Amino acid sequence: MGEKRTVPQRIRWRRGTVTATGRSWRDALELTVEVPGDGEVRSLAHPSLVGVPEVGDDVLLNTTAWAQRLGTGGYALVVAVPDRLPPDPTGPGHLVKARYTPLQVSVQGVDEQDTEHHAAIAEAEDLGGMPVVVADLHSALPAALIGVFATDPDLKVAYVMTDGGALVAGFSRTLHTLAPSLTGVVTVGQAFGGDLEAVTLHTGLLAAKHVLGADVTVVTQGPGNLGTGTPWGFSGVAAGEACNAVSVLGGEPIGALRISDADPRPRHRGVSHHSLTAFGRVALAGVTLIAPRGLGSELGQQVEEDLAGQPERNRVVWVDVDGLDEALQLSPVTLSTMGRGWPEERAYFLAAAAAGRYAALRVPLPEEV
């Protein structure tokens, strides 16, 4: 007999009983689960994956993130309701996302051969100059959308969610609330649960333009951001790659800068090193960086200094913010980033709204397309 191999364990498994149900949105249901040894555990189920747990059900939980007391992801996640399994899927689609994990799911991709939109994606040559707002945090989405609509309320805006944060679009309460304002959500890469699914960011952008008919698209990762305090070790670095995708497809990449005078960490004050790295060093095809006016002299000067070292391929545009403060105060969702809201992080949300405003002003006229 060979020596028994020790395998490191990466998931904290628990069983428990549902004692209460809470809020529900899009494809998410909050639960309270009584777990022996842990007590009452704040939990979340995605009904499209595990069915709808009810009070009294025994559930299998992944409590890894809950035990770490994470912010965005600090739920225990329902993996299964073993005694009441949901029916087998019957819909079309052969795209597998969360591939080769125990929770891989099958979805229908807008770009796969048997869909009604395959020809549109296959034949689409470019984005026709469509402006695309790119930000590294999901929390920028509502502010960017507010900036677009405060400038031109008749524009159609799509959202493309990448897989740097949460993979399940249904996790986002922001998307649930903003749904009436969006022409649609496209989840790309390993992310899933949007109105449309796509294999890559490139086909996701093409779907936003040629299937959803968007005038403007916003690209961010899903809720949650993984950072390590190192120059390159943060999930938002993919914002630079997103700009490259927009450029190669003939769109106009517009960078929503992460600006703060409230963050206690020096690397995120003024223009965050996340923005400077993603847009300044990864976006090799160039990106228009939007700085909002009205930040105040001290922060405004700091932002100007931080952006002075941008490569020539990146253009910095200062945008007037008349009316944006008032519009942000009327946001249909609670504005919050890194645990701080409006007006504490006014500069951050104002920067995203200014990027949305600039995008609205850059929508090509019909004769220009």
N, C-alpha and C positions, 0 to 999 in steps of 0.2 A: 504493500500500500504506500502511495506517495504521501509526502507530508501535507497536512491540511493547510490550504492556502487561506490567509486572512485577507478579507476584502474590506476596504474602508467603506463605511456607511455614510451616505450623503443626504439622506432624508430622515427626518424625525417623524415616525409614524405613530398615530394614536387612533384608538376607537372611542366613540362617545355616543351620547344620545341627544338628539335635538330637543331642547326645552322651550325654545321660542323662535319665531321668525320675525324679521325686521323689515327694513326698507328693501324695495326691489326696483331695478331699473334695467333697461335694455336687455342684457342677458346676464343678470347678476341678482342674487338673493342673499341678504344678510341673515345669519342664524346665530343663535346662542346654543352652544353644545357643551353638555356636562361631560367632562373627561376625567376619569379616575386619576388622581394625583395632580392634575392641573386645575381642577375646578371648572368654572364657567369660562369657555373659550370663545372669543369673537371669531366667527367663521364666515366663509363666503362660498356659495355654490354657483356654478355656471350651469343653468338648467339645460342648455343645449348639449352639454357634455355628460351630465350625471342624472338628469331628470330633476324633478322638483321635490326636495326633501320636505317632510312634514314633521310636526311635533310628534315625538315618540319614535321616530325612525332612528335606527342605529346607523352611524355613518363612519366611514374610514376617512381619516384626516391626514394631510401633510401639514405638520405644525412647525416646520423648519423656520419660516419667516416670522411666524407669530412668536416663537421662543426668543428670537433675536430682537423683538420689539421694534421692527422696522417701521418707518413712517408710512410711505405709500403702500407698501406690500405687507403690512403687519397683520394680515389675517391668517388664520388656519384655513386651508383650502380643502373643500370636500372632494375627495378622489372618487368615491363611490358610495351608493346606498345599496349595500350588498344584498339585502333581503327584498329589494324592490327595484330591479334593474330597469332602465328605460328601454323602449322598443329599439330594434335595430334600425339604423338609418336606411332610408329608401330613396333619397334624392340622388340626382346625378352628380358627377364630379369625381375626378381621380387625383386631384392635387392633395398631397399629404403634407400637413404642416405640423410643427413641433416634431419633426421627423426623428424616428428612432429613439424617442423617449417613450416611457410607458403611457403617456397621454397623447400620442400622436392622433390627429384627427384628419378626416377626409373632407375636402370642400371642393366646390366647383369654381374653377378659375376663369376669369374673364378672357384669358388668353389661351385656354386649352381648345383643342380642335373641335369638340362637339358642342360648343356653345354658340349662341346666336351672335355673339360679339367677336368671334374669332377673326372673321374677315376684316372687321374694322381695325382691330389691333394689328393684324398681319400687314394690312395695306397702308396703315398710317405712316407717313414719312417723318413727321416732326410735330412739334407743339405749336407751330404757327406763331411764335413770339409770345406765347402765353406767359404772363408774369407769375412766378412761383416764389412765395415767401417761405424761407427755410429758417427754422429755429431749432435749437438743440433740446429744448424742454417742452413737454406737452402743455405746460401751464401758459405758454405764449399763445396757444391757439385762440382762446376767446378774445384776447386783446387784439390780435391780428385781424380777426373777423370783425370786431367792432370798428377798427380803423378802415376796413374796406367799406362797410355799410354806412359809416358816418360820412364817407366821401361820395359814394354812389350806391344807394340802397337797391338798385335794380340789377346789380351784378350777381352772377351765379358763382358760388364758391364751393369748391370741393376740398376734402381733406384726405391726404394720403398719410397713413400711419405706418412708420417703419418699426422694425423689431428690436430696437435698442433698449426699450423699457418693457412694460407689460406686453405680453403677446396677445392677450384677449381684449379686443376692442370693447366688449361688453363690460369690462371692469371699469371703464371710464364714465363716471357720472356726468362729466363735462360733455361728452359726446351725446349722452342721453338727452340732456337739456338743450343742446345746440342743434339737435336733429332737424327741427323745423327751419332753421336758418341755412343749413347746408344742402347742397344739391346731391350730396352723397359722400360716403366714406369708403375708401379703398384701403384694404390691409395688404401689405406686401411682405415678401420674404417669409419669415416664420410667423409673423403676426397674422391673426385671423379674426373673423367675426364682423368684418365690415359689410357694407351693402354689396360691395364687389370684392373679390379676391384676385390677387395677381401674384405671379411667380417672382417678379423682380420689381424694384423701384421704377425701372424704365417702363415696363408695361403698365405699372400702376399709374404713372404720369400720363401715358397715352390714353388709358381708360378714363382718367379724369377729364381729359380734353375731348376725346372723340366718342365716348359712351355717355358720360354724364353731362357733356356740353359746358364745362366750367369756363368761366372767363378768367378766374384767378384760382390758383390752388395753393394750399398751405401744407407744408411737409414738416412733421416733427416725429420723434419717437413716441411710443405710447407712454402712459403715466409711469413715473419712476425714472430715475437716472442713476447709473452706477458710476461712481467716481472714486478715485484712489488717492487723490492728492499728488499725483504725478503728472508730468506734462502731457503724456499721451494716454494715460489709463482712465479714460472716461467714455461712456457710451455715446455722448454727444459729439464725439469726433466724427461720427458718421454724417453730421450736417455738412461737412466739407465734401464728402463723397456725393451727397444729394445734389449739391450745387454742380458737381461735374456731370451728373446724369441729366440735370436740367439743360446744361449747356450743350451737351452732345446731341440732345434731342431738339435743339433750336428753340428753347424757351429762354426766359430771362430770369436768372437766379437773383433773388433779393434777400440779403441777410438781415434777420432780426437780431440785433445785438443784445447780449445779456449784460445789462448795465445795472449797477446797484451802488447805493451809498449806505445801505442798511445791513449788508452781509458782514458778519464779524470777521470773515476770513479775508486776509489781504489779497489773495489771488483772485477773488471775485469782486473786489471793489473797483469802481470805475468800469472799464470794459473787462469782463471776466476773461481769464486766460483761456477758457473754453472757446469763446468766440474768436479770440486772437489766433488760437491754434487751428480750429476747424476751418475758418474762413481765410486766414492769412497764410496757412501752410499746407492745407489739404485741398482746398478748392483751387486746383491748378488752372482752370479755364477762366477764372475771374468771377467776381460777384460784386454786385452793388450793395454797399453797406449803408444802412440808414441810421442816422443819428437824429434824435428828436431835439428840436429847439425847446427852450423853456425849462431846461434842467436846473437853472441857477448857475451863477458864475463859477463857483468852485468845482462842482461836479462837471459842468460843461467844459471847463478848461481841462480837467482830468481826462475826460473822454477824448477831447481833441488831441491831447498828448499821447494817449494810448493808441490812437488810430494813425498817428503820424508815421509809424513804421510799417504801414501796410505796403505790400508790393504794388508796383505800377499797374498790374492787371486788375486790381481792386479799386473801384471808385467809391469815394465817401460822399454821400449826399445828406445835407442837413434839411430836415423837413419841418415845415410849420405845423404846429399842433393845435391850432385854434379849434375849439369845440371838442377835442379828444378827451380832456379831463372830464368834462360833463358826460360824455358818452360812456366812458369807462365806469363812472359812478353808477350808471344805470345798467351795468352788465347783468344779463339773465342768470349767470353763474357766479358763484363766489370766486373772486380773483385771489389766488393764493399760489405762492411759489416758495419752496423750501420752508414751509411753515409760516411764512409772512404774507400778509395780504395788502390790500389797498387801504390807506394811502402809504403805508410804511414802505412798500416797494414800488412807489409811483414811477420811478425812473425805468424800472424793468418793464412794467406794463405799457408805459408811454412809448418806449422804444418799439415794442411789438406792434402797437397800434399805428405808429408812424410808418412802419414797414408795410402794414396793410393799406394805409392811405396811399403810399407811393405806388404800391402794386395796382390799386384801383385807377390811378392816374396813368398807368402805363399799359392798360388794356388796349390792344390794337383796334383801330377803327375797322369796320368791315372791309373797306376798300384796301386796307393795308395788309390783310391776311392773304 
